[in-house]
């Protein structure tokens, strides 16, 4: 088996395990191709952004992703972070380009919990004076 570099990415409830290795250019997410798993142009761009910024030829690498949880946008963002971390392990000299692009920072915003006595996280019951 070929040597691979692994990166873990998280966003909201989504977690992605990304493995990158030298190869023929296949991009597989949960045993489906990139175009099948993320059919929209927006999500496609989000996932491949780290490689586009580095001007890396995608056809030189095989990328395998296992992603769980969350929604489509959360999954795409988690794959992007995992890919950036895997590229960083493969070539540490890419750190400046990746960090200037904002690909190495995790978006820590998550859903706020519902509080007791309220209808939601912040929405309170209607106030009546009389």
C-alpha positions as a Python dict, from the first residue, in 0.01 Angstrom:
ca = {
    (1, 'X'): (0, 0, 0),
    (2, 'X'): (124, 347, -88),
    (3, 'X'): (219, 600, 179),
    (4, 'X'): (-57, 851, 254),
    (5, 'X'): (-94, 1167, 457),
    (6, 'X'): (-404, 1212, 670),
    (7, 'X'): (-588, 1519, 792),
    (8, 'X'): (-899, 1548, 1007),
    (9, 'X'): (-1141, 1833, 944),
    (10, 'X'): (-1446, 1936, 1145),
    (11, 'X'): (-1726, 2190, 1098),
    (12, 'X'): (-2051, 2207, 1300),
    (13, 'X'): (-2154, 1840, 1331),
    (14, 'X'): (-1954, 1715, 1030),
    (15, 'X'): (-1623, 1528, 1056),
    (16, 'X'): (-1405, 1438, 759),
    (17, 'X'): (-1101, 1209, 745),
    (18, 'X'): (-898, 1297, 436),
    (19, 'X'): (-614, 1086, 297),
    (20, 'X'): (-390, 1212, 18),
    (21, 'X'): (-127, 1011, -170),
    (22, 'X'): (58, 1014, -501),
    (23, 'X'): (-157, 865, -771),
    (24, 'X'): (-372, 905, -1078),
    (25, 'X'): (-605, 1190, -977),
    (26, 'X'): (-908, 1018, -827),
    (27, 'X'): (-1109, 1213, -569),
    (28, 'X'): (-1338, 977, -376),
    (29, 'X'): (-1576, 1083, -98),
    (30, 'X'): (-1762, 803, 86),
    (31, 'X'): (-1696, 571, -213),
    (32, 'X'): (-1847, 822, -460),
    (33, 'X'): (-1671, 1063, -692),
    (34, 'X'): (-1641, 1429, -597),
    (35, 'X'): (-1888, 1537, -866),
    (36, 'X'): (-2149, 1282, -752),
    (37, 'X'): (-2117, 1352, -377),
    (38, 'X'): (-2104, 1733, -411),
    (39, 'X'): (-2296, 1807, -733),
    (40, 'X'): (-2320, 2185, -682),
    (41, 'X'): (-2045, 2412, -812),
    (42, 'X'): (-2026, 2596, -477),
    (43, 'X'): (-1949, 2281, -276),
    (44, 'X'): (-1712, 2152, -544),
    (45, 'X'): (-1514, 2478, -526),
    (46, 'X'): (-1513, 2478, -146),
    (47, 'X'): (-1365, 2129, -129),
    (48, 'X'): (-1089, 2186, -388),
    (49, 'X'): (-995, 2541, -278),
    (50, 'X'): (-673, 2447, -92),
    (51, 'X'): (-532, 2276, -403),
    (52, 'X'): (-639, 2563, -632),
    (53, 'X'): (-464, 2823, -412),
    (54, 'X'): (-142, 2620, -416),
    (55, 'X'): (-165, 2567, -795),
    (56, 'X'): (-129, 2195, -728),
    (57, 'X'): (-217, 1965, -1015),
    (58, 'X'): (-501, 1748, -880),
    (59, 'X'): (-426, 1472, -1130),
    (60, 'X'): (-99, 1392, -948),
    (61, 'X'): (-275, 1283, -627),
    (62, 'X'): (-537, 1034, -515),
    (63, 'X'): (-763, 1176, -244),
    (64, 'X'): (-985, 953, -32),
    (65, 'X'): (-1237, 1104, 211),
    (66, 'X'): (-1463, 954, 476),
    (67, 'X'): (-1712, 1216, 596),
    (68, 'X'): (-1988, 1175, 857),
    (69, 'X'): (-2255, 1391, 1016),
    (70, 'X'): (-2384, 1740, 950),
    (71, 'X'): (-2528, 1886, 634),
    (72, 'X'): (-2388, 1948, 288),
    (73, 'X'): (-2215, 2281, 359),
    (74, 'X'): (-2072, 2159, 691),
    (75, 'X'): (-1938, 1846, 522),
    (76, 'X'): (-1781, 2046, 238),
    (77, 'X'): (-1610, 2280, 486),
    (78, 'X'): (-1485, 1989, 696),
    (79, 'X'): (-1340, 1819, 387),
    (80, 'X'): (-1165, 2147, 295),
    (81, 'X'): (-1002, 2174, 640),
    (82, 'X'): (-901, 1806, 635),
    (83, 'X'): (-751, 1841, 287),
    (84, 'X'): (-552, 2148, 392),
    (85, 'X'): (-418, 1965, 699),
    (86, 'X'): (-324, 1661, 491),
    (87, 'X'): (-139, 1882, 238),
    (88, 'X'): (42, 2047, 529),
    (89, 'X'): (161, 1707, 657),
    (90, 'X'): (274, 1617, 306),
    (91, 'X'): (465, 1944, 253),
    (92, 'X'): (519, 2166, 563),
    (93, 'X'): (653, 2448, 344),
    (94, 'X'): (297, 2516, 222),
    (95, 'X'): (195, 2651, 567),
    (96, 'X'): (216, 3021, 476),
    (97, 'X'): (1, 2992, 162),
    (98, 'X'): (-257, 2774, 339),
    (99, 'X'): (-280, 2996, 648),
    (100, 'X'): (-303, 3318, 441),
    (101, 'X'): (-592, 3159, 252),
    (102, 'X'): (-761, 3078, 586),
    (103, 'X'): (-766, 2702, 526),
    (104, 'X'): (-593, 2595, 848),
    (105, 'X'): (-832, 2763, 1094),
    (106, 'X'): (-1134, 2573, 1217),
    (107, 'X'): (-1469, 2750, 1213),
    (108, 'X'): (-1575, 2697, 1575),
    (109, 'X'): (-1933, 2822, 1538),
    (110, 'X'): (-2181, 2553, 1642),
    (111, 'X'): (-2552, 2546, 1722),
    (112, 'X'): (-2634, 2713, 2054),
    (113, 'X'): (-2821, 2496, 2303),
    (114, 'X'): (-3180, 2556, 2409),
    (115, 'X'): (-3210, 2709, 2757),
    (116, 'X'): (-3478, 2618, 3012),
    (117, 'X'): (-3774, 2858, 3023),
    (118, 'X'): (-3715, 2972, 2665),
    (119, 'X'): (-3864, 2850, 2337),
    (120, 'X'): (-3526, 2816, 2168),
    (121, 'X'): (-3166, 2915, 2233),
    (122, 'X'): (-3265, 3280, 2282),
    (123, 'X'): (-3633, 3322, 2188),
    (124, 'X'): (-3841, 3389, 2496),
    (125, 'X'): (-4217, 3336, 2539),
    (126, 'X'): (-4429, 3638, 2451),
    (127, 'X'): (-4432, 3893, 2735),
    (128, 'X'): (-4777, 4011, 2843),
    (129, 'X'): (-4815, 4295, 3092),
    (130, 'X'): (-5178, 4214, 3186),
}
